[in-house]
Amino acid sequence: MEGKNLEVKESAVKEKRIWVRLTKRCNNGCLFCLDSDSHDGTAISADAVEQRIREGREEGGQRLILSGGEPTIHPLFIDFLRLGRKLGYDWLQTVTNGRMFAYRKFATSALTSGLNEATFSMHGHNPELHDYLVGVKGAYEQAMAGMRNLLGRCVVNVDVVLSAVNIPHL
């Protein structure tokens, strides 16, 4: 069984990943955001996103990763998941602050549209620290509710940006 697990892990590493940016905006305001200079408050046009999703599949893409800014605030996020599934991507993933997934209907819609994995950006172990770092009061509670809505229904993992403020707590 150990050999089979290793095969699965190695195949995931070797798969062709297609990253598609959906927005140049975010509903957080992280103090450390390296992307904030590119945030102009816009969503990428549906035509441009659809074209990149299609091109990625034509290039042999197996894993579609929807990112941003914050991808889940794009008004067509669910439609892009459906398109990825329809085009035959093996795995649909998003990198997110997770706040939209606090809305159960949204979370369920994403899952039924093909979402396999959500990578949450979490930067503090409690509401005070996380909310301070992301610049939005209540963001921690929303992200945690989003995780609860997805846990056991898809792969959920967490990315943490280390800073002088949060590293003593890790």
Chimera marker file (.cmm) of the C-alpha trace (Angstrom):
<marker_set name="trace">
<marker id="1" x="0.000" y="0.000" z="0.000" r="1" g="1" b="0" radius="0.5"/>
<marker id="2" x="2.892" y="2.361" z="0.733" r="1" g="1" b="0" radius="0.5"/>
<marker id="3" x="4.100" y="2.151" z="-2.895" r="1" g="1" b="0" radius="0.5"/>
<marker id="4" x="0.628" y="3.063" z="-4.178" r="1" g="1" b="0" radius="0.5"/>
<marker id="5" x="0.473" y="6.135" z="-1.907" r="1" g="1" b="0" radius="0.5"/>
<marker id="6" x="3.880" y="7.240" z="-3.168" r="1" g="1" b="0" radius="0.5"/>
<marker id="7" x="2.671" y="6.857" z="-6.766" r="1" g="1" b="0" radius="0.5"/>
<marker id="8" x="-0.356" y="9.036" z="-6.066" r="1" g="1" b="0" radius="0.5"/>
<marker id="9" x="1.797" y="11.731" z="-4.453" r="1" g="1" b="0" radius="0.5"/>
<marker id="10" x="4.317" y="11.675" z="-7.306" r="1" g="1" b="0" radius="0.5"/>
<marker id="11" x="1.592" y="11.937" z="-9.947" r="1" g="1" b="0" radius="0.5"/>
<marker id="12" x="0.209" y="15.047" z="-8.209" r="1" g="1" b="0" radius="0.5"/>
<marker id="13" x="3.641" y="16.666" z="-8.311" r="1" g="1" b="0" radius="0.5"/>
<marker id="14" x="4.067" y="15.893" z="-12.008" r="1" g="1" b="0" radius="0.5"/>
<marker id="15" x="0.637" y="17.063" z="-13.167" r="1" g="1" b="0" radius="0.5"/>
<marker id="16" x="0.373" y="20.141" z="-15.357" r="1" g="1" b="0" radius="0.5"/>
<marker id="17" x="-1.082" y="22.998" z="-13.338" r="1" g="1" b="0" radius="0.5"/>
<marker id="18" x="-2.835" y="25.941" z="-14.933" r="1" g="1" b="0" radius="0.5"/>
<marker id="19" x="-3.109" y="29.086" z="-12.789" r="1" g="1" b="0" radius="0.5"/>
<marker id="20" x="-5.841" y="31.505" z="-13.799" r="1" g="1" b="0" radius="0.5"/>
<marker id="21" x="-6.183" y="34.873" z="-12.113" r="1" g="1" b="0" radius="0.5"/>
<marker id="22" x="-9.823" y="35.962" z="-11.769" r="1" g="1" b="0" radius="0.5"/>
<marker id="23" x="-9.510" y="39.312" z="-10.018" r="1" g="1" b="0" radius="0.5"/>
<marker id="24" x="-7.303" y="42.254" z="-9.270" r="1" g="1" b="0" radius="0.5"/>
<marker id="25" x="-9.109" y="42.928" z="-6.032" r="1" g="1" b="0" radius="0.5"/>
<marker id="26" x="-9.571" y="41.410" z="-2.618" r="1" g="1" b="0" radius="0.5"/>
<marker id="27" x="-12.019" y="41.689" z="0.245" r="1" g="1" b="0" radius="0.5"/>
<marker id="28" x="-9.088" y="41.582" z="2.707" r="1" g="1" b="0" radius="0.5"/>
<marker id="29" x="-6.335" y="44.144" z="3.101" r="1" g="1" b="0" radius="0.5"/>
<marker id="30" x="-3.365" y="42.091" z="4.270" r="1" g="1" b="0" radius="0.5"/>
<marker id="31" x="-0.558" y="44.176" z="5.758" r="1" g="1" b="0" radius="0.5"/>
<marker id="32" x="2.040" y="42.046" z="3.961" r="1" g="1" b="0" radius="0.5"/>
<marker id="33" x="0.293" y="41.612" z="0.591" r="1" g="1" b="0" radius="0.5"/>
<marker id="34" x="2.831" y="41.369" z="-2.221" r="1" g="1" b="0" radius="0.5"/>
<marker id="35" x="0.036" y="41.649" z="-4.789" r="1" g="1" b="0" radius="0.5"/>
<marker id="36" x="-1.569" y="44.873" z="-3.561" r="1" g="1" b="0" radius="0.5"/>
<marker id="37" x="0.273" y="47.019" z="-6.139" r="1" g="1" b="0" radius="0.5"/>
<marker id="38" x="-1.588" y="45.174" z="-8.898" r="1" g="1" b="0" radius="0.5"/>
<marker id="39" x="-4.987" y="45.485" z="-7.209" r="1" g="1" b="0" radius="0.5"/>
<marker id="40" x="-7.033" y="48.020" z="-9.135" r="1" g="1" b="0" radius="0.5"/>
<marker id="41" x="-10.442" y="46.812" z="-7.947" r="1" g="1" b="0" radius="0.5"/>
<marker id="42" x="-11.375" y="44.963" z="-11.118" r="1" g="1" b="0" radius="0.5"/>
<marker id="43" x="-12.436" y="41.482" z="-12.025" r="1" g="1" b="0" radius="0.5"/>
<marker id="44" x="-10.748" y="39.959" z="-15.062" r="1" g="1" b="0" radius="0.5"/>
<marker id="45" x="-13.226" y="39.837" z="-17.953" r="1" g="1" b="0" radius="0.5"/>
<marker id="46" x="-15.172" y="36.629" z="-18.388" r="1" g="1" b="0" radius="0.5"/>
<marker id="47" x="-13.900" y="36.278" z="-21.950" r="1" g="1" b="0" radius="0.5"/>
<marker id="48" x="-10.257" y="36.549" z="-20.868" r="1" g="1" b="0" radius="0.5"/>
<marker id="49" x="-10.719" y="34.044" z="-18.032" r="1" g="1" b="0" radius="0.5"/>
<marker id="50" x="-12.602" y="31.569" z="-20.219" r="1" g="1" b="0" radius="0.5"/>
<marker id="51" x="-9.957" y="31.855" z="-22.937" r="1" g="1" b="0" radius="0.5"/>
<marker id="52" x="-7.149" y="31.110" z="-20.461" r="1" g="1" b="0" radius="0.5"/>
<marker id="53" x="-9.050" y="28.153" z="-18.969" r="1" g="1" b="0" radius="0.5"/>
<marker id="54" x="-9.574" y="26.736" z="-22.475" r="1" g="1" b="0" radius="0.5"/>
<marker id="55" x="-5.964" y="27.380" z="-23.526" r="1" g="1" b="0" radius="0.5"/>
<marker id="56" x="-4.721" y="25.711" z="-20.363" r="1" g="1" b="0" radius="0.5"/>
<marker id="57" x="-6.675" y="22.578" z="-21.129" r="1" g="1" b="0" radius="0.5"/>
<marker id="58" x="-5.445" y="22.594" z="-24.753" r="1" g="1" b="0" radius="0.5"/>
<marker id="59" x="-1.897" y="22.806" z="-23.344" r="1" g="1" b="0" radius="0.5"/>
<marker id="60" x="-2.554" y="19.605" z="-21.420" r="1" g="1" b="0" radius="0.5"/>
<marker id="61" x="-3.512" y="21.174" z="-18.120" r="1" g="1" b="0" radius="0.5"/>
<marker id="62" x="-4.781" y="18.681" z="-15.564" r="1" g="1" b="0" radius="0.5"/>
<marker id="63" x="-5.196" y="20.885" z="-12.475" r="1" g="1" b="0" radius="0.5"/>
<marker id="64" x="-6.990" y="24.212" z="-12.764" r="1" g="1" b="0" radius="0.5"/>
<marker id="65" x="-6.115" y="26.658" z="-9.991" r="1" g="1" b="0" radius="0.5"/>
<marker id="66" x="-8.324" y="29.732" z="-9.701" r="1" g="1" b="0" radius="0.5"/>
<marker id="67" x="-6.591" y="32.588" z="-7.931" r="1" g="1" b="0" radius="0.5"/>
<marker id="68" x="-6.731" y="36.347" z="-7.533" r="1" g="1" b="0" radius="0.5"/>
<marker id="69" x="-6.658" y="38.796" z="-5.667" r="1" g="1" b="0" radius="0.5"/>
<marker id="70" x="-9.558" y="36.945" z="-4.157" r="1" g="1" b="0" radius="0.5"/>
<marker id="71" x="-11.037" y="34.612" z="-6.789" r="1" g="1" b="0" radius="0.5"/>
<marker id="72" x="-14.297" y="33.815" z="-4.991" r="1" g="1" b="0" radius="0.5"/>
<marker id="73" x="-15.509" y="37.414" z="-5.255" r="1" g="1" b="0" radius="0.5"/>
<marker id="74" x="-15.533" y="37.224" z="-9.057" r="1" g="1" b="0" radius="0.5"/>
<marker id="75" x="-19.228" y="37.144" z="-9.976" r="1" g="1" b="0" radius="0.5"/>
<marker id="76" x="-18.627" y="34.157" z="-12.300" r="1" g="1" b="0" radius="0.5"/>
<marker id="77" x="-16.447" y="32.057" z="-9.979" r="1" g="1" b="0" radius="0.5"/>
<marker id="78" x="-18.940" y="29.176" z="-9.946" r="1" g="1" b="0" radius="0.5"/>
<marker id="79" x="-19.301" y="29.330" z="-13.735" r="1" g="1" b="0" radius="0.5"/>
<marker id="80" x="-15.525" y="29.049" z="-14.137" r="1" g="1" b="0" radius="0.5"/>
<marker id="81" x="-15.504" y="25.924" z="-11.964" r="1" g="1" b="0" radius="0.5"/>
<marker id="82" x="-18.234" y="24.434" z="-14.154" r="1" g="1" b="0" radius="0.5"/>
<marker id="83" x="-16.275" y="25.293" z="-17.291" r="1" g="1" b="0" radius="0.5"/>
<marker id="84" x="-13.139" y="23.665" z="-15.895" r="1" g="1" b="0" radius="0.5"/>
<marker id="85" x="-15.057" y="20.497" z="-15.100" r="1" g="1" b="0" radius="0.5"/>
<marker id="86" x="-16.774" y="20.504" z="-18.519" r="1" g="1" b="0" radius="0.5"/>
<marker id="87" x="-13.437" y="20.869" z="-20.314" r="1" g="1" b="0" radius="0.5"/>
<marker id="88" x="-12.061" y="17.843" z="-18.474" r="1" g="1" b="0" radius="0.5"/>
<marker id="89" x="-9.641" y="19.184" z="-15.885" r="1" g="1" b="0" radius="0.5"/>
<marker id="90" x="-8.937" y="16.375" z="-13.422" r="1" g="1" b="0" radius="0.5"/>
<marker id="91" x="-8.714" y="18.650" z="-10.379" r="1" g="1" b="0" radius="0.5"/>
<marker id="92" x="-10.196" y="22.057" z="-9.583" r="1" g="1" b="0" radius="0.5"/>
<marker id="93" x="-8.574" y="24.128" z="-6.860" r="1" g="1" b="0" radius="0.5"/>
<marker id="94" x="-8.793" y="27.661" z="-5.541" r="1" g="1" b="0" radius="0.5"/>
<marker id="95" x="-6.452" y="29.749" z="-3.416" r="1" g="1" b="0" radius="0.5"/>
<marker id="96" x="-8.653" y="31.901" z="-1.215" r="1" g="1" b="0" radius="0.5"/>
<marker id="97" x="-9.062" y="33.837" z="1.993" r="1" g="1" b="0" radius="0.5"/>
<marker id="98" x="-12.100" y="31.576" z="2.452" r="1" g="1" b="0" radius="0.5"/>
<marker id="99" x="-14.589" y="34.213" z="3.524" r="1" g="1" b="0" radius="0.5"/>
<marker id="100" x="-17.135" y="33.533" z="0.746" r="1" g="1" b="0" radius="0.5"/>
<marker id="101" x="-17.248" y="29.867" z="1.731" r="1" g="1" b="0" radius="0.5"/>
<marker id="102" x="-18.845" y="30.955" z="5.024" r="1" g="1" b="0" radius="0.5"/>
<marker id="103" x="-22.034" y="31.213" z="2.975" r="1" g="1" b="0" radius="0.5"/>
<marker id="104" x="-23.238" y="27.609" z="2.897" r="1" g="1" b="0" radius="0.5"/>
<marker id="105" x="-25.129" y="28.028" z="-0.380" r="1" g="1" b="0" radius="0.5"/>
<marker id="106" x="-21.987" y="29.383" z="-2.067" r="1" g="1" b="0" radius="0.5"/>
<marker id="107" x="-19.832" y="26.581" z="-0.633" r="1" g="1" b="0" radius="0.5"/>
<marker id="108" x="-22.299" y="23.915" z="-1.768" r="1" g="1" b="0" radius="0.5"/>
<marker id="109" x="-22.561" y="25.455" z="-5.214" r="1" g="1" b="0" radius="0.5"/>
<marker id="110" x="-18.763" y="25.465" z="-5.574" r="1" g="1" b="0" radius="0.5"/>
<marker id="111" x="-18.577" y="21.827" z="-4.515" r="1" g="1" b="0" radius="0.5"/>
<marker id="112" x="-21.366" y="20.669" z="-6.834" r="1" g="1" b="0" radius="0.5"/>
<marker id="113" x="-19.681" y="22.608" z="-9.651" r="1" g="1" b="0" radius="0.5"/>
<marker id="114" x="-16.515" y="20.564" z="-9.234" r="1" g="1" b="0" radius="0.5"/>
<marker id="115" x="-14.304" y="22.168" z="-6.582" r="1" g="1" b="0" radius="0.5"/>
<marker id="116" x="-11.845" y="19.530" z="-5.311" r="1" g="1" b="0" radius="0.5"/>
<marker id="117" x="-9.535" y="21.631" z="-3.159" r="1" g="1" b="0" radius="0.5"/>
<marker id="118" x="-9.475" y="24.963" z="-1.349" r="1" g="1" b="0" radius="0.5"/>
<marker id="119" x="-6.251" y="26.456" z="-0.062" r="1" g="1" b="0" radius="0.5"/>
<marker id="120" x="-7.118" y="28.962" z="2.663" r="1" g="1" b="0" radius="0.5"/>
<marker id="121" x="-4.819" y="31.853" z="3.553" r="1" g="1" b="0" radius="0.5"/>
<marker id="122" x="-4.831" y="31.974" z="7.349" r="1" g="1" b="0" radius="0.5"/>
<marker id="123" x="-2.350" y="34.153" z="9.174" r="1" g="1" b="0" radius="0.5"/>
<marker id="124" x="-3.240" y="34.037" z="12.829" r="1" g="1" b="0" radius="0.5"/>
<marker id="125" x="-4.248" y="31.439" z="15.402" r="1" g="1" b="0" radius="0.5"/>
<marker id="126" x="-7.057" y="33.591" z="16.769" r="1" g="1" b="0" radius="0.5"/>
<marker id="127" x="-9.455" y="36.294" z="15.547" r="1" g="1" b="0" radius="0.5"/>
<marker id="128" x="-7.443" y="39.179" z="16.958" r="1" g="1" b="0" radius="0.5"/>
<marker id="129" x="-4.173" y="38.296" z="15.234" r="1" g="1" b="0" radius="0.5"/>
<marker id="130" x="-5.659" y="37.085" z="11.966" r="1" g="1" b="0" radius="0.5"/>
<marker id="131" x="-8.037" y="40.040" z="11.626" r="1" g="1" b="0" radius="0.5"/>
<marker id="132" x="-5.218" y="42.480" z="12.408" r="1" g="1" b="0" radius="0.5"/>
<marker id="133" x="-2.960" y="40.964" z="9.735" r="1" g="1" b="0" radius="0.5"/>
<marker id="134" x="-5.671" y="40.845" z="7.059" r="1" g="1" b="0" radius="0.5"/>
<marker id="135" x="-7.151" y="44.222" z="7.949" r="1" g="1" b="0" radius="0.5"/>
<marker id="136" x="-10.768" y="43.070" z="8.311" r="1" g="1" b="0" radius="0.5"/>
<marker id="137" x="-12.612" y="42.574" z="11.567" r="1" g="1" b="0" radius="0.5"/>
<marker id="138" x="-14.532" y="39.297" z="11.433" r="1" g="1" b="0" radius="0.5"/>
<marker id="139" x="-12.387" y="37.747" z="8.674" r="1" g="1" b="0" radius="0.5"/>
<marker id="140" x="-11.146" y="34.958" z="10.962" r="1" g="1" b="0" radius="0.5"/>
<marker id="141" x="-14.644" y="33.865" z="11.912" r="1" g="1" b="0" radius="0.5"/>
<marker id="142" x="-15.785" y="33.945" z="8.292" r="1" g="1" b="0" radius="0.5"/>
<marker id="143" x="-12.775" y="31.927" z="7.100" r="1" g="1" b="0" radius="0.5"/>
<marker id="144" x="-13.253" y="29.354" z="9.861" r="1" g="1" b="0" radius="0.5"/>
<marker id="145" x="-16.951" y="29.040" z="8.961" r="1" g="1" b="0" radius="0.5"/>
<marker id="146" x="-15.866" y="28.569" z="5.346" r="1" g="1" b="0" radius="0.5"/>
<marker id="147" x="-13.504" y="25.786" z="6.334" r="1" g="1" b="0" radius="0.5"/>
<marker id="148" x="-16.234" y="24.067" z="8.329" r="1" g="1" b="0" radius="0.5"/>
<marker id="149" x="-18.529" y="24.251" z="5.273" r="1" g="1" b="0" radius="0.5"/>
<marker id="150" x="-15.911" y="22.502" z="3.109" r="1" g="1" b="0" radius="0.5"/>
<marker id="151" x="-14.221" y="20.057" z="5.505" r="1" g="1" b="0" radius="0.5"/>
<marker id="152" x="-14.990" y="16.476" z="4.636" r="1" g="1" b="0" radius="0.5"/>
<marker id="153" x="-16.406" y="17.544" z="1.279" r="1" g="1" b="0" radius="0.5"/>
<marker id="154" x="-13.157" y="18.484" z="-0.492" r="1" g="1" b="0" radius="0.5"/>
<marker id="155" x="-9.459" y="18.849" z="0.314" r="1" g="1" b="0" radius="0.5"/>
<marker id="156" x="-8.901" y="21.823" z="2.604" r="1" g="1" b="0" radius="0.5"/>
<marker id="157" x="-5.417" y="23.110" z="3.338" r="1" g="1" b="0" radius="0.5"/>
<marker id="158" x="-3.889" y="26.279" z="4.739" r="1" g="1" b="0" radius="0.5"/>
<marker id="159" x="-1.145" y="28.669" z="3.616" r="1" g="1" b="0" radius="0.5"/>
<marker id="160" x="0.441" y="30.952" z="6.205" r="1" g="1" b="0" radius="0.5"/>
<marker id="161" x="2.595" y="33.994" z="5.477" r="1" g="1" b="0" radius="0.5"/>
<marker id="162" x="5.106" y="34.162" z="8.287" r="1" g="1" b="0" radius="0.5"/>
<marker id="163" x="5.760" y="37.545" z="9.846" r="1" g="1" b="0" radius="0.5"/>
<marker id="164" x="7.367" y="38.914" z="12.976" r="1" g="1" b="0" radius="0.5"/>
<marker id="165" x="3.839" y="39.311" z="14.358" r="1" g="1" b="0" radius="0.5"/>
<marker id="166" x="2.594" y="35.723" z="13.937" r="1" g="1" b="0" radius="0.5"/>
<marker id="167" x="5.718" y="33.576" z="14.105" r="1" g="1" b="0" radius="0.5"/>
<marker id="168" x="5.898" y="33.559" z="17.936" r="1" g="1" b="0" radius="0.5"/>
<marker id="169" x="2.519" y="31.759" z="17.899" r="1" g="1" b="0" radius="0.5"/>
<marker id="170" x="3.429" y="29.005" z="15.463" r="1" g="1" b="0" radius="0.5"/>
<link id1="1" id2="2" r="1" g="1" b="0" radius="0.2"/>
<link id1="2" id2="3" r="1" g="1" b="0" radius="0.2"/>
<link id1="3" id2="4" r="1" g="1" b="0" radius="0.2"/>
<link id1="4" id2="5" r="1" g="1" b="0" radius="0.2"/>
<link id1="5" id2="6" r="1" g="1" b="0" radius="0.2"/>
<link id1="6" id2="7" r="1" g="1" b="0" radius="0.2"/>
<link id1="7" id2="8" r="1" g="1" b="0" radius="0.2"/>
<link id1="8" id2="9" r="1" g="1" b="0" radius="0.2"/>
<link id1="9" id2="10" r="1" g="1" b="0" radius="0.2"/>
<link id1="10" id2="11" r="1" g="1" b="0" radius="0.2"/>
<link id1="11" id2="12" r="1" g="1" b="0" radius="0.2"/>
<link id1="12" id2="13" r="1" g="1" b="0" radius="0.2"/>
<link id1="13" id2="14" r="1" g="1" b="0" radius="0.2"/>
<link id1="14" id2="15" r="1" g="1" b="0" radius="0.2"/>
<link id1="15" id2="16" r="1" g="1" b="0" radius="0.2"/>
<link id1="16" id2="17" r="1" g="1" b="0" radius="0.2"/>
<link id1="17" id2="18" r="1" g="1" b="0" radius="0.2"/>
<link id1="18" id2="19" r="1" g="1" b="0" radius="0.2"/>
<link id1="19" id2="20" r="1" g="1" b="0" radius="0.2"/>
<link id1="20" id2="21" r="1" g="1" b="0" radius="0.2"/>
<link id1="21" id2="22" r="1" g="1" b="0" radius="0.2"/>
<link id1="22" id2="23" r="1" g="1" b="0" radius="0.2"/>
<link id1="23" id2="24" r="1" g="1" b="0" radius="0.2"/>
<link id1="24" id2="25" r="1" g="1" b="0" radius="0.2"/>
<link id1="25" id2="26" r="1" g="1" b="0" radius="0.2"/>
<link id1="26" id2="27" r="1" g="1" b="0" radius="0.2"/>
<link id1="27" id2="28" r="1" g="1" b="0" radius="0.2"/>
<link id1="28" id2="29" r="1" g="1" b="0" radius="0.2"/>
<link id1="29" id2="30" r="1" g="1" b="0" radius="0.2"/>
<link id1="30" id2="31" r="1" g="1" b="0" radius="0.2"/>
<link id1="31" id2="32" r="1" g="1" b="0" radius="0.2"/>
<link id1="32" id2="33" r="1" g="1" b="0" radius="0.2"/>
<link id1="33" id2="34" r="1" g="1" b="0" radius="0.2"/>
<link id1="34" id2="35" r="1" g="1" b="0" radius="0.2"/>
<link id1="35" id2="36" r="1" g="1" b="0" radius="0.2"/>
<link id1="36" id2="37" r="1" g="1" b="0" radius="0.2"/>
<link id1="37" id2="38" r="1" g="1" b="0" radius="0.2"/>
<link id1="38" id2="39" r="1" g="1" b="0" radius="0.2"/>
<link id1="39" id2="40" r="1" g="1" b="0" radius="0.2"/>
<link id1="40" id2="41" r="1" g="1" b="0" radius="0.2"/>
<link id1="41" id2="42" r="1" g="1" b="0" radius="0.2"/>
<link id1="42" id2="43" r="1" g="1" b="0" radius="0.2"/>
<link id1="43" id2="44" r="1" g="1" b="0" radius="0.2"/>
<link id1="44" id2="45" r="1" g="1" b="0" radius="0.2"/>
<link id1="45" id2="46" r="1" g="1" b="0" radius="0.2"/>
<link id1="46" id2="47" r="1" g="1" b="0" radius="0.2"/>
<link id1="47" id2="48" r="1" g="1" b="0" radius="0.2"/>
<link id1="48" id2="49" r="1" g="1" b="0" radius="0.2"/>
<link id1="49" id2="50" r="1" g="1" b="0" radius="0.2"/>
<link id1="50" id2="51" r="1" g="1" b="0" radius="0.2"/>
<link id1="51" id2="52" r="1" g="1" b="0" radius="0.2"/>
<link id1="52" id2="53" r="1" g="1" b="0" radius="0.2"/>
<link id1="53" id2="54" r="1" g="1" b="0" radius="0.2"/>
<link id1="54" id2="55" r="1" g="1" b="0" radius="0.2"/>
<link id1="55" id2="56" r="1" g="1" b="0" radius="0.2"/>
<link id1="56" id2="57" r="1" g="1" b="0" radius="0.2"/>
<link id1="57" id2="58" r="1" g="1" b="0" radius="0.2"/>
<link id1="58" id2="59" r="1" g="1" b="0" radius="0.2"/>
<link id1="59" id2="60" r="1" g="1" b="0" radius="0.2"/>
<link id1="60" id2="61" r="1" g="1" b="0" radius="0.2"/>
<link id1="61" id2="62" r="1" g="1" b="0" radius="0.2"/>
<link id1="62" id2="63" r="1" g="1" b="0" radius="0.2"/>
<link id1="63" id2="64" r="1" g="1" b="0" radius="0.2"/>
<link id1="64" id2="65" r="1" g="1" b="0" radius="0.2"/>
<link id1="65" id2="66" r="1" g="1" b="0" radius="0.2"/>
<link id1="66" id2="67" r="1" g="1" b="0" radius="0.2"/>
<link id1="67" id2="68" r="1" g="1" b="0" radius="0.2"/>
<link id1="68" id2="69" r="1" g="1" b="0" radius="0.2"/>
<link id1="69" id2="70" r="1" g="1" b="0" radius="0.2"/>
<link id1="70" id2="71" r="1" g="1" b="0" radius="0.2"/>
<link id1="71" id2="72" r="1" g="1" b="0" radius="0.2"/>
<link id1="72" id2="73" r="1" g="1" b="0" radius="0.2"/>
<link id1="73" id2="74" r="1" g="1" b="0" radius="0.2"/>
<link id1="74" id2="75" r="1" g="1" b="0" radius="0.2"/>
<link id1="75" id2="76" r="1" g="1" b="0" radius="0.2"/>
<link id1="76" id2="77" r="1" g="1" b="0" radius="0.2"/>
<link id1="77" id2="78" r="1" g="1" b="0" radius="0.2"/>
<link id1="78" id2="79" r="1" g="1" b="0" radius="0.2"/>
<link id1="79" id2="80" r="1" g="1" b="0" radius="0.2"/>
<link id1="80" id2="81" r="1" g="1" b="0" radius="0.2"/>
<link id1="81" id2="82" r="1" g="1" b="0" radius="0.2"/>
<link id1="82" id2="83" r="1" g="1" b="0" radius="0.2"/>
<link id1="83" id2="84" r="1" g="1" b="0" radius="0.2"/>
<link id1="84" id2="85" r="1" g="1" b="0" radius="0.2"/>
<link id1="85" id2="86" r="1" g="1" b="0" radius="0.2"/>
<link id1="86" id2="87" r="1" g="1" b="0" radius="0.2"/>
<link id1="87" id2="88" r="1" g="1" b="0" radius="0.2"/>
<link id1="88" id2="89" r="1" g="1" b="0" radius="0.2"/>
<link id1="89" id2="90" r="1" g="1" b="0" radius="0.2"/>
<link id1="90" id2="91" r="1" g="1" b="0" radius="0.2"/>
<link id1="91" id2="92" r="1" g="1" b="0" radius="0.2"/>
<link id1="92" id2="93" r="1" g="1" b="0" radius="0.2"/>
<link id1="93" id2="94" r="1" g="1" b="0" radius="0.2"/>
<link id1="94" id2="95" r="1" g="1" b="0" radius="0.2"/>
<link id1="95" id2="96" r="1" g="1" b="0" radius="0.2"/>
<link id1="96" id2="97" r="1" g="1" b="0" radius="0.2"/>
<link id1="97" id2="98" r="1" g="1" b="0" radius="0.2"/>
<link id1="98" id2="99" r="1" g="1" b="0" radius="0.2"/>
<link id1="99" id2="100" r="1" g="1" b="0" radius="0.2"/>
<link id1="100" id2="101" r="1" g="1" b="0" radius="0.2"/>
<link id1="101" id2="102" r="1" g="1" b="0" radius="0.2"/>
<link id1="102" id2="103" r="1" g="1" b="0" radius="0.2"/>
<link id1="103" id2="104" r="1" g="1" b="0" radius="0.2"/>
<link id1="104" id2="105" r="1" g="1" b="0" radius="0.2"/>
<link id1="105" id2="106" r="1" g="1" b="0" radius="0.2"/>
<link id1="106" id2="107" r="1" g="1" b="0" radius="0.2"/>
<link id1="107" id2="108" r="1" g="1" b="0" radius="0.2"/>
<link id1="108" id2="109" r="1" g="1" b="0" radius="0.2"/>
<link id1="109" id2="110" r="1" g="1" b="0" radius="0.2"/>
<link id1="110" id2="111" r="1" g="1" b="0" radius="0.2"/>
<link id1="111" id2="112" r="1" g="1" b="0" radius="0.2"/>
<link id1="112" id2="113" r="1" g="1" b="0" radius="0.2"/>
<link id1="113" id2="114" r="1" g="1" b="0" radius="0.2"/>
<link id1="114" id2="115" r="1" g="1" b="0" radius="0.2"/>
<link id1="115" id2="116" r="1" g="1" b="0" radius="0.2"/>
<link id1="116" id2="117" r="1" g="1" b="0" radius="0.2"/>
<link id1="117" id2="118" r="1" g="1" b="0" radius="0.2"/>
<link id1="118" id2="119" r="1" g="1" b="0" radius="0.2"/>
<link id1="119" id2="120" r="1" g="1" b="0" radius="0.2"/>
<link id1="120" id2="121" r="1" g="1" b="0" radius="0.2"/>
<link id1="121" id2="122" r="1" g="1" b="0" radius="0.2"/>
<link id1="122" id2="123" r="1" g="1" b="0" radius="0.2"/>
<link id1="123" id2="124" r="1" g="1" b="0" radius="0.2"/>
<link id1="124" id2="125" r="1" g="1" b="0" radius="0.2"/>
<link id1="125" id2="126" r="1" g="1" b="0" radius="0.2"/>
<link id1="126" id2="127" r="1" g="1" b="0" radius="0.2"/>
<link id1="127" id2="128" r="1" g="1" b="0" radius="0.2"/>
<link id1="128" id2="129" r="1" g="1" b="0" radius="0.2"/>
<link id1="129" id2="130" r="1" g="1" b="0" radius="0.2"/>
<link id1="130" id2="131" r="1" g="1" b="0" radius="0.2"/>
<link id1="131" id2="132" r="1" g="1" b="0" radius="0.2"/>
<link id1="132" id2="133" r="1" g="1" b="0" radius="0.2"/>
<link id1="133" id2="134" r="1" g="1" b="0" radius="0.2"/>
<link id1="134" id2="135" r="1" g="1" b="0" radius="0.2"/>
<link id1="135" id2="136" r="1" g="1" b="0" radius="0.2"/>
<link id1="136" id2="137" r="1" g="1" b="0" radius="0.2"/>
<link id1="137" id2="138" r="1" g="1" b="0" radius="0.2"/>
<link id1="138" id2="139" r="1" g="1" b="0" radius="0.2"/>
<link id1="139" id2="140" r="1" g="1" b="0" radius="0.2"/>
<link id1="140" id2="141" r="1" g="1" b="0" radius="0.2"/>
<link id1="141" id2="142" r="1" g="1" b="0" radius="0.2"/>
<link id1="142" id2="143" r="1" g="1" b="0" radius="0.2"/>
<link id1="143" id2="144" r="1" g="1" b="0" radius="0.2"/>
<link id1="144" id2="145" r="1" g="1" b="0" radius="0.2"/>
<link id1="145" id2="146" r="1" g="1" b="0" radius="0.2"/>
<link id1="146" id2="147" r="1" g="1" b="0" radius="0.2"/>
<link id1="147" id2="148" r="1" g="1" b="0" radius="0.2"/>
<link id1="148" id2="149" r="1" g="1" b="0" radius="0.2"/>
<link id1="149" id2="150" r="1" g="1" b="0" radius="0.2"/>
<link id1="150" id2="151" r="1" g="1" b="0" radius="0.2"/>
<link id1="151" id2="152" r="1" g="1" b="0" radius="0.2"/>
<link id1="152" id2="153" r="1" g="1" b="0" radius="0.2"/>
<link id1="153" id2="154" r="1" g="1" b="0" radius="0.2"/>
<link id1="154" id2="155" r="1" g="1" b="0" radius="0.2"/>
<link id1="155" id2="156" r="1" g="1" b="0" radius="0.2"/>
<link id1="156" id2="157" r="1" g="1" b="0" radius="0.2"/>
<link id1="157" id2="158" r="1" g="1" b="0" radius="0.2"/>
<link id1="158" id2="159" r="1" g="1" b="0" radius="0.2"/>
<link id1="159" id2="160" r="1" g="1" b="0" radius="0.2"/>
<link id1="160" id2="161" r="1" g="1" b="0" radius="0.2"/>
<link id1="161" id2="162" r="1" g="1" b="0" radius="0.2"/>
<link id1="162" id2="163" r="1" g="1" b="0" radius="0.2"/>
<link id1="163" id2="164" r="1" g="1" b="0" radius="0.2"/>
<link id1="164" id2="165" r="1" g="1" b="0" radius="0.2"/>
<link id1="165" id2="166" r="1" g="1" b="0" radius="0.2"/>
<link id1="166" id2="167" r="1" g="1" b="0" radius="0.2"/>
<link id1="167" id2="168" r="1" g="1" b="0" radius="0.2"/>
<link id1="168" id2="169" r="1" g="1" b="0" radius="0.2"/>
<link id1="169" id2="170" r="1" g="1" b="0" radius="0.2"/>
</marker_set>
